[in-house]
Amino acid sequence: MGLFRRKIRPPAETVRPKAFRIELGWRGMLGLVVVCFCLFLWMFLLGVWAGQTILLPPRPVQTVQGSE
């Protein structure tokens, strides 16, 4: 059965190093949170506006007739 076989590690030449690494300090994390909050708030407001524009019918326009 293949369940109990020992896994063979690939040779060291085929192991890929990590492509990149992200490190953030406290100020970077705070900045990232603020930017994400602003983006999510903007998307929420844009979605509310678009939803009201698409789903609600336009109000009828009333014209005032002057006495001439």
N, CA, C, O and CB atoms as a CASP TS submission, in Angstrom:
PFRMAT TS
TARGET T0000
AUTHOR 0000-0000-0000
METHOD Language model
MODEL 1
PARENT N/A
ATOM      1  N   MET     1       0.837  -1.186   0.000  1.00  0.00           N
ATOM      2  CA  MET     1       0.000   0.000   0.000  1.00  0.00           C
ATOM      3  C   MET     1       0.876   1.242   0.000  1.00  0.00           C
ATOM      4  O   MET     1       1.954   1.254   0.595  1.00  0.00           O
ATOM      5  CB  MET     1      -0.949   0.002   1.211  1.00  0.00           C
ATOM      6  N   GLY     2       0.415   2.268  -0.660  1.00  0.00           N
ATOM      7  CA  GLY     2       1.176   3.494  -0.758  1.00  0.00           C
ATOM      8  C   GLY     2       1.055   4.382   0.474  1.00  0.00           C
ATOM      9  O   GLY     2       1.755   5.391   0.565  1.00  0.00           O
ATOM     10  N   LEU     3       0.193   4.040   1.419  1.00  0.00           N
ATOM     11  CA  LEU     3      -0.001   4.900   2.579  1.00  0.00           C
ATOM     12  C   LEU     3       1.197   4.884   3.520  1.00  0.00           C
ATOM     13  O   LEU     3       1.485   5.891   4.167  1.00  0.00           O
ATOM     14  CB  LEU     3      -1.240   4.480   3.327  1.00  0.00           C
ATOM     15  N   PHE     4       1.889   3.774   3.605  1.00  0.00           N
ATOM     16  CA  PHE     4       2.951   3.640   4.586  1.00  0.00           C
ATOM     17  C   PHE     4       4.343   3.817   3.992  1.00  0.00           C
ATOM     18  O   PHE     4       5.344   3.555   4.659  1.00  0.00           O
ATOM     19  CB  PHE     4       2.857   2.306   5.247  1.00  0.00           C
ATOM     20  N   ARG     5       4.404   4.252   2.764  1.00  0.00           N
ATOM     21  CA  ARG     5       5.713   4.477   2.163  1.00  0.00           C
ATOM     22  C   ARG     5       6.303   5.776   2.682  1.00  0.00           C
ATOM     23  O   ARG     5       5.584   6.733   2.967  1.00  0.00           O
ATOM     24  CB  ARG     5       5.615   4.505   0.628  1.00  0.00           C
ATOM     25  N   ARG     6       7.601   5.793   2.796  1.00  0.00           N
ATOM     26  CA  ARG     6       8.292   7.006   3.227  1.00  0.00           C
ATOM     27  C   ARG     6       8.395   7.947   2.032  1.00  0.00           C
ATOM     28  O   ARG     6       8.762   7.539   0.930  1.00  0.00           O
ATOM     29  CB  ARG     6       9.710   6.679   3.812  1.00  0.00           C
ATOM     30  N   LYS     7       8.066   9.206   2.273  1.00  0.00           N
ATOM     31  CA  LYS     7       8.124  10.190   1.190  1.00  0.00           C
ATOM     32  C   LYS     7       9.577  10.541   0.913  1.00  0.00           C
ATOM     33  O   LYS     7      10.366  10.739   1.837  1.00  0.00           O
ATOM     34  CB  LYS     7       7.308  11.467   1.546  1.00  0.00           C
ATOM     35  N   ILE     8       9.917  10.616  -0.344  1.00  0.00           N
ATOM     36  CA  ILE     8      11.278  10.938  -0.756  1.00  0.00           C
ATOM     37  C   ILE     8      11.350  12.439  -0.985  1.00  0.00           C
ATOM     38  O   ILE     8      10.554  12.992  -1.743  1.00  0.00           O
ATOM     39  CB  ILE     8      11.696  10.144  -2.043  1.00  0.00           C
ATOM     40  N   ARG     9      12.296  13.095  -0.338  1.00  0.00           N
ATOM     41  CA  ARG     9      12.471  14.530  -0.510  1.00  0.00           C
ATOM     42  C   ARG     9      13.176  14.803  -1.829  1.00  0.00           C
ATOM     43  O   ARG     9      14.082  14.066  -2.218  1.00  0.00           O
ATOM     44  CB  ARG     9      13.266  15.134   0.667  1.00  0.00           C
ATOM     45  N   PRO    10      12.761  15.863  -2.519  1.00  0.00           N
ATOM     46  CA  PRO    10      13.437  16.194  -3.785  1.00  0.00           C
ATOM     47  C   PRO    10      14.843  16.711  -3.511  1.00  0.00           C
ATOM     48  O   PRO    10      15.127  17.196  -2.415  1.00  0.00           O
ATOM     49  CB  PRO    10      12.627  17.248  -4.586  1.00  0.00           C
ATOM     50  N   PRO    11      15.706  16.610  -4.485  1.00  0.00           N
ATOM     51  CA  PRO    11      17.062  17.137  -4.305  1.00  0.00           C
ATOM     52  C   PRO    11      17.032  18.641  -4.057  1.00  0.00           C
ATOM     53  O   PRO    11      16.054  19.309  -4.391  1.00  0.00           O
ATOM     54  CB  PRO    11      17.930  16.823  -5.533  1.00  0.00           C
ATOM     55  N   ALA    12      18.094  19.169  -3.477  1.00  0.00           N
ATOM     56  CA  ALA    12      18.145  20.579  -3.086  1.00  0.00           C
ATOM     57  C   ALA    12      18.065  21.514  -4.290  1.00  0.00           C
ATOM     58  O   ALA    12      17.635  22.657  -4.143  1.00  0.00           O
ATOM     59  CB  ALA    12      19.419  20.858  -2.305  1.00  0.00           C
ATOM     60  N   GLU    13      18.466  21.060  -5.474  1.00  0.00           N
ATOM     61  CA  GLU    13      18.442  21.931  -6.637  1.00  0.00           C
ATOM     62  C   GLU    13      17.017  22.259  -7.076  1.00  0.00           C
ATOM     63  O   GLU    13      16.782  23.329  -7.638  1.00  0.00           O
ATOM     64  CB  GLU    13      19.200  21.289  -7.779  1.00  0.00           C
ATOM     65  N   THR    14      16.062  21.363  -6.834  1.00  0.00           N
ATOM     66  CA  THR    14      14.701  21.578  -7.313  1.00  0.00           C
ATOM     67  C   THR    14      13.846  22.346  -6.306  1.00  0.00           C
ATOM     68  O   THR    14      12.735  22.749  -6.651  1.00  0.00           O
ATOM     69  CB  THR    14      14.049  20.246  -7.626  1.00  0.00           C
ATOM     70  N   VAL    15      14.306  22.561  -5.107  1.00  0.00           N
ATOM     71  CA  VAL    15      13.528  23.299  -4.119  1.00  0.00           C
ATOM     72  C   VAL    15      13.615  24.781  -4.441  1.00  0.00           C
ATOM     73  O   VAL    15      14.711  25.331  -4.554  1.00  0.00           O
ATOM     74  CB  VAL    15      14.030  23.013  -2.675  1.00  0.00           C
ATOM     75  N   ARG    16      12.471  25.428  -4.588  1.00  0.00           N
ATOM     76  CA  ARG    16      12.431  26.840  -4.939  1.00  0.00           C
ATOM     77  C   ARG    16      12.544  27.692  -3.675  1.00  0.00           C
ATOM     78  O   ARG    16      11.937  27.371  -2.653  1.00  0.00           O
ATOM     79  CB  ARG    16      11.134  27.176  -5.709  1.00  0.00           C
ATOM     80  N   PRO    17      13.302  28.752  -3.742  1.00  0.00           N
ATOM     81  CA  PRO    17      13.297  29.690  -2.613  1.00  0.00           C
ATOM     82  C   PRO    17      12.010  30.513  -2.633  1.00  0.00           C
ATOM     83  O   PRO    17      11.336  30.585  -3.661  1.00  0.00           O
ATOM     84  CB  PRO    17      14.542  30.625  -2.661  1.00  0.00           C
ATOM     85  N   LYS    18      11.672  31.125  -1.517  1.00  0.00           N
ATOM     86  CA  LYS    18      10.471  31.954  -1.462  1.00  0.00           C
ATOM     87  C   LYS    18      10.644  33.143  -2.398  1.00  0.00           C
ATOM     88  O   LYS    18      11.724  33.727  -2.481  1.00  0.00           O
ATOM     89  CB  LYS    18      10.187  32.432  -0.008  1.00  0.00           C
ATOM     90  N   ALA    19       9.590  33.490  -3.089  1.00  0.00           N
ATOM     91  CA  ALA    19       9.656  34.562  -4.074  1.00  0.00           C
ATOM     92  C   ALA    19       9.852  35.921  -3.401  1.00  0.00           C
ATOM     93  O   ALA    19      10.707  36.702  -3.820  1.00  0.00           O
ATOM     94  CB  ALA    19       8.388  34.575  -4.926  1.00  0.00           C
ATOM     95  N   PHE    20       9.079  36.203  -2.377  1.00  0.00           N
ATOM     96  CA  PHE    20       9.214  37.473  -1.672  1.00  0.00           C
ATOM     97  C   PHE    20       8.651  37.327  -0.273  1.00  0.00           C
ATOM     98  O   PHE    20       7.978  36.348   0.049  1.00  0.00           O
ATOM     99  CB  PHE    20       8.498  38.615  -2.434  1.00  0.00           C
ATOM    100  N   ARG    21       8.938  38.313   0.544  1.00  0.00           N
ATOM    101  CA  ARG    21       8.505  38.284   1.937  1.00  0.00           C
ATOM    102  C   ARG    21       8.044  39.688   2.310  1.00  0.00           C
ATOM    103  O   ARG    21       8.717  40.671   2.000  1.00  0.00           O
ATOM    104  CB  ARG    21       9.654  37.788   2.888  1.00  0.00           C
ATOM    105  N   ILE    22       6.917  39.778   2.963  1.00  0.00           N
ATOM    106  CA  ILE    22       6.364  41.066   3.355  1.00  0.00           C
ATOM    107  C   ILE    22       6.509  41.209   4.860  1.00  0.00           C
ATOM    108  O   ILE    22       6.069  40.352   5.626  1.00  0.00           O
ATOM    109  CB  ILE    22       4.874  41.202   2.918  1.00  0.00           C
ATOM    110  N   GLU    23       7.129  42.299   5.267  1.00  0.00           N
ATOM    111  CA  GLU    23       7.270  42.591   6.684  1.00  0.00           C
ATOM    112  C   GLU    23       6.760  44.002   6.937  1.00  0.00           C
ATOM    113  O   GLU    23       7.173  44.943   6.259  1.00  0.00           O
ATOM    114  CB  GLU    23       8.747  42.435   7.151  1.00  0.00           C
ATOM    115  N   LEU    24       5.871  44.152   7.903  1.00  0.00           N
ATOM    116  CA  LEU    24       5.323  45.461   8.243  1.00  0.00           C
ATOM    117  C   LEU    24       5.482  45.701   9.736  1.00  0.00           C
ATOM    118  O   LEU    24       5.331  44.791  10.551  1.00  0.00           O
ATOM    119  CB  LEU    24       3.833  45.567   7.827  1.00  0.00           C
ATOM    120  N   GLY    25       5.788  46.929  10.069  1.00  0.00           N
ATOM    121  CA  GLY    25       5.828  47.323  11.471  1.00  0.00           C
ATOM    122  C   GLY    25       4.445  47.775  11.910  1.00  0.00           C
ATOM    123  O   GLY    25       3.464  47.623  11.182  1.00  0.00           O
ATOM    124  N   TRP    26       4.383  48.335  13.118  1.00  0.00           N
ATOM    125  CA  TRP    26       3.088  48.779  13.644  1.00  0.00           C
ATOM    126  C   TRP    26       2.528  49.946  12.834  1.00  0.00           C
ATOM    127  O   TRP    26       1.325  50.004  12.581  1.00  0.00           O
ATOM    128  CB  TRP    26       3.221  49.182  15.116  1.00  0.00           C
ATOM    129  N   ARG    27       3.388  50.869  12.430  1.00  0.00           N
ATOM    130  CA  ARG    27       2.912  52.003  11.641  1.00  0.00           C
ATOM    131  C   ARG    27       2.428  51.555  10.271  1.00  0.00           C
ATOM    132  O   ARG    27       1.444  52.087   9.755  1.00  0.00           O
ATOM    133  CB  ARG    27       4.014  53.047  11.489  1.00  0.00           C
ATOM    134  N   GLY    28       3.106  50.589   9.682  1.00  0.00           N
ATOM    135  CA  GLY    28       2.666  50.059   8.397  1.00  0.00           C
ATOM    136  C   GLY    28       1.338  49.345   8.495  1.00  0.00           C
ATOM    137  O   GLY    28       0.482  49.476   7.621  1.00  0.00           O
ATOM    138  N   MET    29       1.169  48.573   9.586  1.00  0.00           N
ATOM    139  CA  MET    29      -0.108  47.889   9.792  1.00  0.00           C
ATOM    140  C   MET    29      -1.240  48.888  10.000  1.00  0.00           C
ATOM    141  O   MET    29      -2.333  48.716   9.461  1.00  0.00           O
ATOM    142  CB  MET    29      -0.019  46.941  10.991  1.00  0.00           C
ATOM    143  N   LEU    30      -0.975  49.932  10.782  1.00  0.00           N
ATOM    144  CA  LEU    30      -1.993  50.953  11.014  1.00  0.00           C
ATOM    145  C   LEU    30      -2.348  51.659   9.709  1.00  0.00           C
ATOM    146  O   LEU    30      -3.524  51.899   9.434  1.00  0.00           O
ATOM    147  CB  LEU    30      -1.507  51.973  12.058  1.00  0.00           C
ATOM    148  N   GLY    31      -1.351  51.989   8.915  1.00  0.00           N
ATOM    149  CA  GLY    31      -1.614  52.618   7.622  1.00  0.00           C
ATOM    150  C   GLY    31      -2.416  51.717   6.698  1.00  0.00           C
ATOM    151  O   GLY    31      -3.313  52.183   5.995  1.00  0.00           O
ATOM    152  N   LEU    32      -2.098  50.435   6.697  1.00  0.00           N
ATOM    153  CA  LEU    32      -2.834  49.488   5.866  1.00  0.00           C
ATOM    154  C   LEU    32      -4.291  49.366   6.312  1.00  0.00           C
ATOM    155  O   LEU    32      -5.195  49.277   5.481  1.00  0.00           O
ATOM    156  CB  LEU    32      -2.159  48.119   5.905  1.00  0.00           C
ATOM    157  N   VAL    33      -4.512  49.361   7.620  1.00  0.00           N
ATOM    158  CA  VAL    33      -5.884  49.289   8.144  1.00  0.00           C
ATOM    159  C   VAL    33      -6.664  50.541   7.767  1.00  0.00           C
ATOM    160  O   VAL    33      -7.827  50.447   7.375  1.00  0.00           O
ATOM    161  CB  VAL    33      -5.876  49.111   9.679  1.00  0.00           C
ATOM    162  N   VAL    34      -6.043  51.707   7.878  1.00  0.00           N
ATOM    163  CA  VAL    34      -6.720  52.958   7.527  1.00  0.00           C
ATOM    164  C   VAL    34      -7.064  52.988   6.038  1.00  0.00           C
ATOM    165  O   VAL    34      -8.173  53.370   5.665  1.00  0.00           O
ATOM    166  CB  VAL    34      -5.840  54.169   7.894  1.00  0.00           C
ATOM    167  N   VAL    35      -6.133  52.593   5.202  1.00  0.00           N
ATOM    168  CA  VAL    35      -6.385  52.588   3.752  1.00  0.00           C
ATOM    169  C   VAL    35      -7.506  51.602   3.403  1.00  0.00           C
ATOM    170  O   VAL    35      -8.386  51.922   2.603  1.00  0.00           O
ATOM    171  CB  VAL    35      -5.091  52.223   2.977  1.00  0.00           C
ATOM    172  N   CYS    36      -7.476  50.414   3.994  1.00  0.00           N
ATOM    173  CA  CYS    36      -8.536  49.427   3.721  1.00  0.00           C
ATOM    174  C   CYS    36      -9.888  49.920   4.221  1.00  0.00           C
ATOM    175  O   CYS    36     -10.905  49.717   3.559  1.00  0.00           O
ATOM    176  CB  CYS    36      -8.197  48.074   4.378  1.00  0.00           C
ATOM    177  N   PHE    37      -9.908  50.570   5.389  1.00  0.00           N
ATOM    178  CA  PHE    37     -11.166  51.109   5.905  1.00  0.00           C
ATOM    179  C   PHE    37     -11.725  52.162   4.955  1.00  0.00           C
ATOM    180  O   PHE    37     -12.922  52.161   4.670  1.00  0.00           O
ATOM    181  CB  PHE    37     -10.962  51.711   7.308  1.00  0.00           C
ATOM    182  N   CYS    38     -10.878  53.055   4.464  1.00  0.00           N
ATOM    183  CA  CYS    38     -11.343  54.084   3.534  1.00  0.00           C
ATOM    184  C   CYS    38     -11.854  53.472   2.236  1.00  0.00           C
ATOM    185  O   CYS    38     -12.869  53.914   1.697  1.00  0.00           O
ATOM    186  CB  CYS    38     -10.219  55.074   3.234  1.00  0.00           C
ATOM    187  N   LEU    39     -11.159  52.460   1.735  1.00  0.00           N
ATOM    188  CA  LEU    39     -11.616  51.794   0.504  1.00  0.00           C
ATOM    189  C   LEU    39     -12.962  51.105   0.696  1.00  0.00           C
ATOM    190  O   LEU    39     -13.848  51.213  -0.152  1.00  0.00           O
ATOM    191  CB  LEU    39     -10.580  50.773   0.039  1.00  0.00           C
ATOM    192  N   PHE    40     -13.114  50.390   1.820  1.00  0.00           N
ATOM    193  CA  PHE    40     -14.383  49.706   2.080  1.00  0.00           C
ATOM    194  C   PHE    40     -15.514  50.704   2.305  1.00  0.00           C
ATOM    195  O   PHE    40     -16.642  50.452   1.883  1.00  0.00           O
ATOM    196  CB  PHE    40     -14.251  48.783   3.295  1.00  0.00           C
ATOM    197  N   LEU    41     -15.237  51.838   2.965  1.00  0.00           N
ATOM    198  CA  LEU    41     -16.259  52.868   3.157  1.00  0.00           C
ATOM    199  C   LEU    41     -16.669  53.468   1.819  1.00  0.00           C
ATOM    200  O   LEU    41     -17.856  53.674   1.565  1.00  0.00           O
ATOM    201  CB  LEU    41     -15.748  53.973   4.101  1.00  0.00           C
ATOM    202  N   TRP    42     -15.690  53.747   0.965  1.00  0.00           N
ATOM    203  CA  TRP    42     -15.994  54.294  -0.355  1.00  0.00           C
ATOM    204  C   TRP    42     -16.830  53.305  -1.175  1.00  0.00           C
ATOM    205  O   TRP    42     -17.791  53.701  -1.834  1.00  0.00           O
ATOM    206  CB  TRP    42     -14.694  54.641  -1.104  1.00  0.00           C
ATOM    207  N   MET    43     -16.468  52.032  -1.134  1.00  0.00           N
ATOM    208  CA  MET    43     -17.228  51.037  -1.893  1.00  0.00           C
ATOM    209  C   MET    43     -18.645  50.890  -1.342  1.00  0.00           C
ATOM    210  O   MET    43     -19.590  50.695  -2.106  1.00  0.00           O
ATOM    211  CB  MET    43     -16.508  49.679  -1.865  1.00  0.00           C
ATOM    212  N   PHE    44     -18.797  50.983  -0.019  1.00  0.00           N
ATOM    213  CA  PHE    44     -20.134  50.897   0.582  1.00  0.00           C
ATOM    214  C   PHE    44     -20.991  52.076   0.135  1.00  0.00           C
ATOM    215  O   PHE    44     -22.136  51.890  -0.277  1.00  0.00           O
ATOM    216  CB  PHE    44     -20.039  50.859   2.127  1.00  0.00           C
ATOM    217  N   LEU    45     -20.443  53.289   0.213  1.00  0.00           N
ATOM    218  CA  LEU    45     -21.215  54.463  -0.197  1.00  0.00           C
ATOM    219  C   LEU    45     -21.534  54.432  -1.683  1.00  0.00           C
ATOM    220  O   LEU    45     -22.637  54.793  -2.091  1.00  0.00           O
ATOM    221  CB  LEU    45     -20.457  55.738   0.143  1.00  0.00           C
ATOM    222  N   LEU    46     -20.575  54.005  -2.490  1.00  0.00           N
ATOM    223  CA  LEU    46     -20.824  53.883  -3.928  1.00  0.00           C
ATOM    224  C   LEU    46     -21.898  52.835  -4.207  1.00  0.00           C
ATOM    225  O   LEU    46     -22.733  53.024  -5.092  1.00  0.00           O
ATOM    226  CB  LEU    46     -19.527  53.522  -4.669  1.00  0.00           C
ATOM    227  N   GLY    47     -21.881  51.738  -3.463  1.00  0.00           N
ATOM    228  CA  GLY    47     -22.901  50.696  -3.643  1.00  0.00           C
ATOM    229  C   GLY    47     -24.285  51.160  -3.228  1.00  0.00           C
ATOM    230  O   GLY    47     -25.270  50.830  -3.888  1.00  0.00           O
ATOM    231  N   VAL    48     -24.375  51.924  -2.141  1.00  0.00           N
ATOM    232  CA  VAL    48     -25.671  52.462  -1.717  1.00  0.00           C
ATOM    233  C   VAL    48     -26.206  53.424  -2.764  1.00  0.00           C
ATOM    234  O   VAL    48     -27.382  53.372  -3.123  1.00  0.00           O
ATOM    235  CB  VAL    48     -25.553  53.170  -0.351  1.00  0.00           C
ATOM    236  N   TRP    49     -25.336  54.305  -3.253  1.00  0.00           N
ATOM    237  CA  TRP    49     -25.772  55.251  -4.279  1.00  0.00           C
ATOM    238  C   TRP    49     -26.224  54.526  -5.550  1.00  0.00           C
ATOM    239  O   TRP    49     -27.267  54.852  -6.117  1.00  0.00           O
ATOM    240  CB  TRP    49     -24.640  56.234  -4.609  1.00  0.00           C
ATOM    241  N   ALA    50     -25.441  53.548  -5.992  1.00  0.00           N
ATOM    242  CA  ALA    50     -25.793  52.817  -7.213  1.00  0.00           C
ATOM    243  C   ALA    50     -27.078  52.023  -7.005  1.00  0.00           C
ATOM    244  O   ALA    50     -27.911  51.946  -7.908  1.00  0.00           O
ATOM    245  CB  ALA    50     -24.645  51.875  -7.635  1.00  0.00           C
ATOM    246  N   GLY    51     -27.245  51.435  -5.832  1.00  0.00           N
ATOM    247  CA  GLY    51     -28.465  50.672  -5.571  1.00  0.00           C
ATOM    248  C   GLY    51     -29.697  51.547  -5.581  1.00  0.00           C
ATOM    249  O   GLY    51     -30.732  51.154  -6.120  1.00  0.00           O
ATOM    250  N   GLN    52     -29.606  52.728  -4.993  1.00  0.00           N
ATOM    251  CA  GLN    52     -30.754  53.635  -5.010  1.00  0.00           C
ATOM    252  C   GLN    52     -31.012  54.162  -6.407  1.00  0.00           C
ATOM    253  O   GLN    52     -32.166  54.351  -6.793  1.00  0.00           O
ATOM    254  CB  GLN    52     -30.532  54.798  -4.049  1.00  0.00           C
ATOM    255  N   THR    53     -29.975  54.396  -7.156  1.00  0.00           N
ATOM    256  CA  THR    53     -30.151  54.907  -8.517  1.00  0.00           C
ATOM    257  C   THR    53     -30.784  53.855  -9.420  1.00  0.00           C
ATOM    258  O   THR    53     -31.629  54.175 -10.256  1.00  0.00           O
ATOM    259  CB  THR    53     -28.804  55.357  -9.097  1.00  0.00           C
ATOM    260  N   ILE    54     -30.376  52.607  -9.252  1.00  0.00           N
ATOM    261  CA  ILE    54     -30.868  51.550 -10.139  1.00  0.00           C
ATOM    262  C   ILE    54     -32.250  51.051  -9.722  1.00  0.00           C
ATOM    263  O   ILE    54     -33.114  50.829 -10.570  1.00  0.00           O
ATOM    264  CB  ILE    54     -29.886  50.386 -10.163  1.00  0.00           C
ATOM    265  N   LEU    55     -32.460  50.875  -8.410  1.00  0.00           N
ATOM    266  CA  LEU    55     -33.687  50.222  -7.960  1.00  0.00           C
ATOM    267  C   LEU    55     -34.861  51.166  -7.762  1.00  0.00           C
ATOM    268  O   LEU    55     -35.999  50.771  -8.013  1.00  0.00           O
ATOM    269  CB  LEU    55     -33.426  49.507  -6.689  1.00  0.00           C
ATOM    270  N   LEU    56     -34.632  52.388  -7.328  1.00  0.00           N
ATOM    271  CA  LEU    56     -35.744  53.298  -7.072  1.00  0.00           C
ATOM    272  C   LEU    56     -36.098  54.066  -8.336  1.00  0.00           C
ATOM    273  O   LEU    56     -35.213  54.527  -9.056  1.00  0.00           O
ATOM    274  CB  LEU    56     -35.399  54.272  -5.933  1.00  0.00           C
ATOM    275  N   PRO    57     -37.402  54.204  -8.609  1.00  0.00           N
ATOM    276  CA  PRO    57     -37.783  54.986  -9.801  1.00  0.00           C
ATOM    277  C   PRO    57     -37.529  56.469  -9.554  1.00  0.00           C
ATOM    278  O   PRO    57     -37.552  56.921  -8.409  1.00  0.00           O
ATOM    279  CB  PRO    57     -39.280  54.749 -10.168  1.00  0.00           C
ATOM    280  N   PRO    58     -37.290  57.220 -10.613  1.00  0.00           N
ATOM    281  CA  PRO    58     -37.063  58.657 -10.441  1.00  0.00           C
ATOM    282  C   PRO    58     -38.337  59.360  -9.985  1.00  0.00           C
ATOM    283  O   PRO    58     -39.445  58.946 -10.326  1.00  0.00           O
ATOM    284  CB  PRO    58     -36.557  59.281 -11.748  1.00  0.00           C
ATOM    285  N   ARG    59     -38.168  60.412  -9.222  1.00  0.00           N
ATOM    286  CA  ARG    59     -39.318  61.184  -8.752  1.00  0.00           C
ATOM    287  C   ARG    59     -39.901  61.985  -9.919  1.00  0.00           C
ATOM    288  O   ARG    59     -39.164  62.439 -10.794  1.00  0.00           O
ATOM    289  CB  ARG    59     -38.912  62.130  -7.580  1.00  0.00           C
ATOM    290  N   PRO    60     -41.242  62.160  -9.930  1.00  0.00           N
ATOM    291  CA  PRO    60     -41.818  62.990 -11.010  1.00  0.00           C
ATOM    292  C   PRO    60     -41.450  64.454 -10.797  1.00  0.00           C
ATOM    293  O   PRO    60     -41.426  64.962  -9.675  1.00  0.00           O
ATOM    294  CB  PRO    60     -43.369  62.831 -11.069  1.00  0.00           C
ATOM    295  N   VAL    61     -41.168  65.099 -11.900  1.00  0.00           N
ATOM    296  CA  VAL    61     -40.757  66.500 -11.857  1.00  0.00           C
ATOM    297  C   VAL    61     -42.004  67.350 -11.931  1.00  0.00           C
ATOM    298  O   VAL    61     -42.815  67.196 -12.844  1.00  0.00           O
ATOM    299  CB  VAL    61     -39.768  66.849 -13.013  1.00  0.00           C
ATOM    300  N   GLN    62     -42.163  68.259 -10.959  1.00  0.00           N
ATOM    301  CA  GLN    62     -43.320  69.172 -10.961  1.00  0.00           C
ATOM    302  C   GLN    62     -42.856  70.520 -11.495  1.00  0.00           C
ATOM    303  O   GLN    62     -41.849  71.076 -11.058  1.00  0.00           O
ATOM    304  CB  GLN    62     -43.945  69.322  -9.517  1.00  0.00           C
ATOM    305  N   THR    63     -43.611  71.015 -12.435  1.00  0.00           N
ATOM    306  CA  THR    63     -43.272  72.312 -13.012  1.00  0.00           C
ATOM    307  C   THR    63     -44.217  73.369 -12.447  1.00  0.00           C
ATOM    308  O   THR    63     -45.409  73.116 -12.274  1.00  0.00           O
ATOM    309  CB  THR    63     -43.352  72.271 -14.567  1.00  0.00           C
ATOM    310  N   VAL    64     -43.698  74.506 -12.172  1.00  0.00           N
ATOM    311  CA  VAL    64     -44.503  75.621 -11.672  1.00  0.00           C
ATOM    312  C   VAL    64     -44.798  76.538 -12.852  1.00  0.00           C
ATOM    313  O   VAL    64     -43.887  77.018 -13.527  1.00  0.00           O
ATOM    314  CB  VAL    64     -43.766  76.399 -10.513  1.00  0.00           C
ATOM    315  N   GLN    65     -46.086  76.772 -13.089  1.00  0.00           N
ATOM    316  CA  GLN    65     -46.464  77.633 -14.198  1.00  0.00           C
ATOM    317  C   GLN    65     -46.697  79.055 -13.658  1.00  0.00           C
ATOM    318  O   GLN    65     -47.474  79.276 -12.729  1.00  0.00           O
ATOM    319  CB  GLN    65     -47.743  77.085 -14.922  1.00  0.00           C
ATOM    320  N   GLY    66     -46.027  79.952 -14.248  1.00  0.00           N
ATOM    321  CA  GLY    66     -46.127  81.351 -13.833  1.00  0.00           C
ATOM    322  C   GLY    66     -47.334  82.033 -14.473  1.00  0.00           C
ATOM    323  O   GLY    66     -47.825  81.597 -15.514  1.00  0.00           O
ATOM    324  N   SER    67     -47.799  83.092 -13.850  1.00  0.00           N
ATOM    325  CA  SER    67     -48.937  83.844 -14.419  1.00  0.00           C
ATOM    326  C   SER    67     -48.374  84.947 -15.300  1.00  0.00           C
ATOM    327  O   SER    67     -47.734  85.880 -14.815  1.00  0.00           O
ATOM    328  CB  SER    67     -49.866  84.447 -13.287  1.00  0.00           C
ATOM    329  N   GLU    68     -48.613  84.834 -16.575  1.00  0.00           N
ATOM    330  CA  GLU    68     -48.119  85.847 -17.526  1.00  0.00           C
ATOM    331  C   GLU    68     -49.243  86.453 -18.281  1.00  0.00           C
ATOM    332  O   GLU    68     -49.022  87.322 -19.124  1.00  0.00           O
ATOM    333  CB  GLU    68     -47.122  85.254 -18.496  1.00  0.00           C
TER
END
